[in-house]
Amino acid sequence: MKKSLFVAAIAAISLVACKKTEANSTETATDSVNATADSATTAIDSTANATVDTVKANADAAKDSVKADAKVAKEEVKAEAKKEEAAKK
């Protein structure tokens, strides 16, 4: 009878020790998942910001290009008007 009580006590202690370790492992896993999620969110935000910056730079370059083309076209129209006016005289 004493042996079975002793074995039961050891089994209970072992079970409590395993549950305590298991709980710590779950908390560590949860922390790891949260850290990974935070890291992924940071990476997504970084990519989004880089994309916005690239789009803005491309838009500015396109706007400058259109302004330059408009200036050249305006000068060509003025030159053509002068030629026509000179031809009339």
C-alpha positions, 0 to 999 in steps of 0.5 A, a space after each residue: 500500500 505504501 509503495 502504490 501511494 509513493 508511486 502515485 505521489 511521484 506520478 502527480 509531481 511529474 504531471 505537475 512539472 510537465 504541465 508547468 513546462 508546457 504552459 511556459 512553452 505555450 507562452 514562449 510560442 505566443 510571444 514568438 508568433 507576436 514578434 513574427 507578426 510585428 516583424 511582418 507588419 513592419 516589413 509591409 509598412 516599409 514596402 508600402 512606404 517605398 512604393 509610395 516614394 517610388 510612385 511620387 518620384 515617377 510622377 514628378 519625373 513625368 510631370 517635368 517631362 510633360 512641362 518640357 514637352 509643352 515648352 518645346 511645342 509652344 516654341 515650335 508653334 511660335 516659330 511656325 507662326 513667325 514663318 507664316 507671318 513672314 510669308 504673308 509679307 
